[in-house]
Amino acid sequence: MSNPTVKPFWDAPTGSWQYVFHDPQTMKGAIIDPVLDFDPLAGATSTANAERILTYVKSTGIEVVWILDTHPHADHFSAAHWLSKELDAPTAIGAKVTGVQQLWAEIYNLPDDFPVDGSQWDQLLEDGAEFMVGEVPVRVMFSPGHTLASITFVAGDAAFVHDTLMMPDSGSSRADFPGGSSEALYQSIQDILALPDATRVYVGHDYSPNGRDPACVATVAEHKISNIHFHDDPDKATYCALRDKRDSTLPLPKLMLAALQVNIRGGRLPAPEDNGRAYLKLPMNYFLSR
């Protein structure tokens, strides 16, 4: 058994963390939650973030054996599909992504033949699934709440917890998207905090409160001591009241309505229309309460 070397990649426009972890013994590795760049004013995608990751793995000599999404993201496009083609590596996501696909296919009024079986990924991962990346054991933890399909990857002594916990001075992530649940998020975070105290917890986002530099990792022990939402060990009702009140004040992420229709396709744009161009669509007035 080996613990992974972790390389974080920061995307400032979306406040997102992307990761490469690898086994230092075998140099086999995995990419988690890569970002496909999107300019909403121009309606243009680009691959600057993904190319940074590609350069790193090639220059370091890492053999990428998996490209992993923790969930269909609401604040950035996934570069999993692009990197999969570049590296000839399989993609995977949690098995309950099919529920997210079904939910958003209805919101976007996608055609009946849109696949909602998760076939856009090479493998769907069930709760408790285990696999190896070199000599690093990886376990899948179902971690719903932020979305109904979110999973955590526990790779050796590192846990990639996506949008559950934030850094300790920011607390936890929102749970008000379609399919989200503060009660489910509370239980997911309890499961994460039950990991060994020395576990490195890598978060999906950071918004640099009080102007500090972006940060991506704290241990389970540090979260227990100083996480602003969990340091006093709240019960479920107390936490849910806090989370729901906070979420009621938050606007939707700027890229959400664009990102979800790409991310439920595994990072692919919609199929080109008869003029050769792909188009994104907006569900007008669906989120009136926002």
C-alpha positions as CSV (number, residue, x, y, z in Angstrom):
1,M,0.0,0.0,0.0
2,S,1.2,3.5,-0.9
3,N,-0.1,7.0,-0.2
4,P,-0.4,9.3,-3.2
5,T,1.5,12.3,-4.2
6,V,-1.1,15.0,-4.9
7,K,-0.7,17.9,-7.3
8,P,-3.5,20.6,-7.2
9,F,-4.3,22.9,-10.1
10,W,-6.2,26.1,-9.4
11,D,-8.7,27.7,-11.7
12,A,-9.2,31.3,-10.5
13,P,-12.2,32.2,-12.8
14,T,-14.4,29.5,-11.2
15,G,-12.7,29.1,-7.9
16,S,-12.2,25.4,-8.7
17,W,-9.5,22.9,-7.6
18,Q,-8.4,20.1,-10.0
19,Y,-6.1,17.3,-8.9
20,V,-3.7,14.8,-10.2
21,F,-2.6,12.1,-7.7
22,H,-0.1,9.4,-8.4
23,D,1.6,6.5,-6.8
24,P,5.3,7.5,-6.4
25,Q,6.4,3.8,-6.7
26,T,4.7,2.9,-10.0
27,M,4.0,6.4,-11.4
28,K,0.5,5.4,-12.2
29,G,-2.0,8.2,-11.5
30,A,-5.5,9.7,-11.8
31,I,-7.0,13.1,-12.7
32,I,-9.9,14.4,-10.6
33,D,-12.4,17.1,-11.7
34,P,-10.5,18.7,-14.6
35,V,-11.8,22.0,-15.9
36,L,-12.7,22.8,-19.5
37,D,-12.4,26.5,-19.9
38,F,-15.5,28.5,-21.0
39,D,-16.0,32.1,-21.9
40,P,-19.7,32.8,-21.5
41,L,-19.5,36.1,-23.3
42,A,-18.0,34.6,-26.5
43,G,-19.7,31.2,-26.0
44,A,-16.3,29.7,-26.5
45,T,-14.5,26.7,-24.9
46,S,-10.8,26.2,-24.6
47,T,-8.4,23.8,-23.0
48,A,-5.8,25.9,-21.1
49,N,-6.5,24.2,-17.8
50,A,-6.5,20.7,-19.3
51,E,-3.3,21.4,-21.2
52,R,-1.6,22.4,-17.9
53,I,-2.6,19.1,-16.5
54,L,-1.5,17.3,-19.6
55,T,1.9,19.0,-19.6
56,Y,2.4,18.1,-15.9
57,V,1.6,14.4,-16.3
58,K,3.8,14.0,-19.4
59,S,6.7,15.9,-17.9
60,T,6.5,14.0,-14.6
61,G,6.2,10.6,-16.3
62,I,2.8,9.8,-14.8
63,E,0.8,7.1,-16.5
64,V,-2.8,8.3,-16.1
65,V,-5.0,5.2,-15.6
66,W,-8.3,7.0,-14.7
67,I,-10.0,10.4,-15.3
68,L,-12.5,10.8,-12.5
69,D,-15.4,13.2,-11.9
70,T,-16.8,13.5,-8.4
71,H,-20.2,14.8,-9.8
72,P,-21.7,16.8,-12.6
73,H,-20.4,20.2,-11.7
74,A,-22.6,23.4,-11.7
75,D,-19.8,26.0,-11.8
76,H,-17.5,24.7,-14.5
77,F,-17.3,22.5,-17.6
78,S,-15.6,19.1,-17.2
79,A,-12.5,18.4,-19.3
80,A,-12.7,14.7,-18.6
81,H,-13.8,13.8,-22.2
82,W,-11.0,15.9,-23.8
83,L,-8.3,14.5,-21.5
84,S,-9.6,11.0,-22.0
85,K,-9.0,11.3,-25.8
86,E,-5.6,12.9,-25.3
87,L,-4.4,10.3,-22.8
88,D,-6.3,7.2,-23.9
89,A,-7.5,6.8,-20.3
90,P,-11.0,5.7,-19.2
91,T,-13.5,8.0,-17.4
92,A,-15.6,7.3,-14.4
93,I,-18.2,8.9,-12.1
94,G,-20.6,7.8,-9.4
95,A,-23.4,5.4,-10.5
96,K,-26.1,7.8,-9.3
97,V,-25.2,10.2,-12.1
98,T,-28.2,8.7,-13.9
99,G,-30.5,10.5,-11.5
100,V,-28.9,13.8,-12.2
101,Q,-29.1,13.1,-16.0
102,Q,-32.8,12.4,-15.7
103,L,-33.5,15.5,-13.6
104,W,-31.6,17.9,-15.9
105,A,-32.9,16.2,-19.1
106,E,-36.3,17.2,-18.0
107,I,-35.3,20.8,-17.0
108,Y,-33.6,21.2,-20.4
109,N,-36.4,19.4,-22.3
110,L,-33.9,17.2,-24.0
111,P,-35.2,14.7,-26.6
112,D,-36.4,11.3,-25.6
113,D,-33.4,9.6,-27.1
114,F,-30.9,11.5,-24.8
115,P,-29.1,8.7,-22.9
116,V,-29.7,8.9,-19.1
117,D,-27.9,5.7,-18.4
118,G,-24.5,7.1,-17.6
119,S,-23.1,5.7,-20.9
120,Q,-21.1,9.0,-21.5
121,W,-18.5,7.6,-19.0
122,D,-16.6,4.4,-19.3
123,Q,-17.5,3.2,-15.8
124,L,-20.1,4.1,-13.2
125,L,-18.8,3.6,-9.6
126,E,-21.0,2.3,-6.8
127,D,-20.7,3.2,-3.2
128,G,-17.9,1.1,-1.6
129,A,-16.2,0.3,-4.9
130,E,-12.5,-0.2,-4.6
131,F,-9.7,-0.1,-7.2
132,M,-6.0,0.5,-7.3
133,V,-4.0,3.3,-8.9
134,G,-0.6,1.6,-8.9
135,E,-0.1,0.6,-5.2
136,V,-2.6,3.3,-4.0
137,P,-5.9,1.8,-2.9
138,V,-8.9,3.9,-3.8
139,R,-12.3,3.6,-2.2
140,V,-15.5,5.3,-3.4
141,M,-17.8,6.9,-0.8
142,F,-21.3,8.0,-1.8
143,S,-21.4,11.6,-0.6
144,P,-24.7,13.1,-1.6
145,G,-26.1,16.5,-0.5
146,H,-24.5,19.0,-2.8
147,T,-25.9,16.8,-5.6
148,L,-27.7,13.5,-5.5
149,A,-24.9,11.8,-7.2
150,S,-21.7,13.1,-5.5
151,I,-19.0,10.8,-4.5
152,T,-15.7,11.1,-2.6
153,F,-12.5,9.3,-3.6
154,V,-10.5,8.1,-0.7
155,A,-7.0,7.4,-2.1
156,G,-4.6,6.1,0.6
157,D,-4.4,8.9,3.1
158,A,-6.0,11.5,0.8
159,A,-9.8,12.1,0.4
160,F,-11.1,14.1,-2.5
161,V,-14.3,15.4,-1.1
162,H,-15.5,17.6,-3.9
163,D,-18.3,20.1,-2.9
164,T,-19.0,18.8,0.6
165,L,-16.6,20.5,2.9
166,M,-14.9,23.7,2.1
167,M,-11.7,24.9,3.8
168,P,-12.2,25.1,7.5
169,D,-12.7,28.9,7.5
170,S,-15.5,28.5,4.9
171,G,-17.3,25.6,6.4
172,S,-19.3,23.5,3.9
173,S,-20.8,23.7,0.5
174,R,-24.3,24.6,-0.6
175,A,-27.0,22.0,-0.9
176,D,-29.8,23.8,-2.7
177,F,-29.4,22.7,-6.3
178,P,-32.0,20.5,-7.9
179,G,-31.5,17.1,-6.2
180,G,-29.5,18.6,-3.3
181,S,-30.3,18.1,0.4
182,S,-28.8,19.6,3.5
183,E,-29.7,16.5,5.5
184,A,-27.9,14.3,3.1
185,L,-24.9,16.6,3.1
186,Y,-24.8,16.6,6.9
187,Q,-24.5,12.8,6.9
188,S,-21.9,12.8,4.1
189,I,-19.7,15.2,6.0
190,Q,-20.1,13.0,9.2
191,D,-18.8,10.1,7.2
192,I,-15.9,12.1,5.9
193,L,-15.0,13.3,9.4
194,A,-15.1,9.7,10.6
195,L,-12.0,9.0,8.4
196,P,-8.6,8.9,10.3
197,D,-7.6,12.2,11.7
198,A,-4.5,12.4,9.6
199,T,-6.5,12.0,6.3
200,R,-5.7,14.9,3.9
201,V,-9.0,16.4,2.8
202,Y,-8.8,18.0,-0.6
203,V,-11.7,20.3,-1.4
204,G,-13.4,21.2,-4.8
205,H,-13.5,24.9,-4.3
206,D,-12.1,27.8,-2.4
207,Y,-13.2,31.5,-2.4
208,S,-10.4,32.9,-0.3
209,P,-12.3,34.5,2.6
210,N,-10.7,37.7,4.0
211,G,-8.4,37.9,1.0
212,R,-6.1,34.9,1.9
213,D,-4.5,32.9,-0.8
214,P,-6.5,30.1,-2.3
215,A,-6.0,26.8,-0.3
216,C,-7.1,23.3,-1.0
217,V,-6.2,20.9,1.8
218,A,-6.7,20.4,5.6
219,T,-6.7,17.3,7.6
220,V,-9.8,15.6,9.2
221,A,-8.4,16.7,12.6
222,E,-8.1,20.3,11.5
223,H,-11.7,20.3,10.3
224,K,-12.9,18.8,13.6
225,I,-11.1,21.6,15.5
226,S,-11.7,24.6,13.3
227,N,-14.3,24.1,10.6
228,I,-16.7,26.9,11.2
229,H,-19.8,24.7,10.5
230,F,-18.6,21.5,12.4
231,H,-16.1,22.5,15.1
232,D,-18.8,22.4,17.7
233,D,-20.2,19.1,16.5
234,P,-23.7,20.3,15.6
235,D,-26.7,17.9,15.4
236,K,-28.4,17.5,12.1
237,A,-31.2,19.9,12.7
238,T,-28.8,22.7,13.8
239,Y,-26.6,22.2,10.8
240,C,-29.5,22.0,8.3
241,A,-31.0,25.2,9.6
242,L,-27.7,27.0,9.2
243,R,-27.1,25.6,5.7
244,D,-30.6,26.2,4.4
245,K,-30.6,29.8,5.7
246,R,-27.3,30.5,4.0
247,D,-28.3,28.8,0.8
248,S,-31.4,30.9,0.6
249,T,-29.3,34.0,0.1
250,L,-27.0,32.6,-2.6
251,P,-27.5,33.3,-6.3
252,L,-27.1,30.5,-8.8
253,P,-23.5,29.9,-10.0
254,K,-22.9,32.0,-13.1
255,L,-22.1,29.0,-15.3
256,M,-24.6,26.5,-13.9
257,L,-27.2,26.6,-16.7
258,A,-24.5,26.2,-19.3
259,A,-22.3,23.8,-17.4
260,L,-24.9,21.1,-16.5
261,Q,-26.0,20.5,-20.1
262,V,-22.3,19.8,-20.9
263,N,-21.5,17.9,-17.7
264,I,-24.4,15.5,-17.9
265,R,-22.8,14.5,-21.3
266,G,-19.5,13.7,-19.6
267,G,-17.9,17.0,-20.7
268,R,-19.2,16.9,-24.3
269,L,-21.0,19.8,-26.0
270,P,-24.4,19.1,-27.4
271,A,-24.4,17.5,-30.9
272,P,-23.8,20.0,-33.7
273,E,-27.0,21.1,-35.5
274,D,-27.4,21.1,-39.3
275,N,-25.1,24.1,-39.7
276,G,-22.2,22.3,-37.9
277,R,-22.5,24.4,-34.7
278,A,-23.3,23.2,-31.2
279,Y,-25.8,25.2,-29.1
280,L,-26.5,25.6,-25.4
281,K,-30.0,26.4,-24.2
282,L,-31.4,28.1,-21.1
283,P,-34.6,27.0,-19.3
284,M,-36.2,30.4,-19.1
285,N,-37.9,31.4,-15.8
286,Y,-37.4,27.9,-14.3
287,F,-35.5,29.3,-11.3
288,L,-37.8,32.2,-10.7
289,S,-37.2,32.1,-6.9
290,R,-33.6,33.0,-7.5
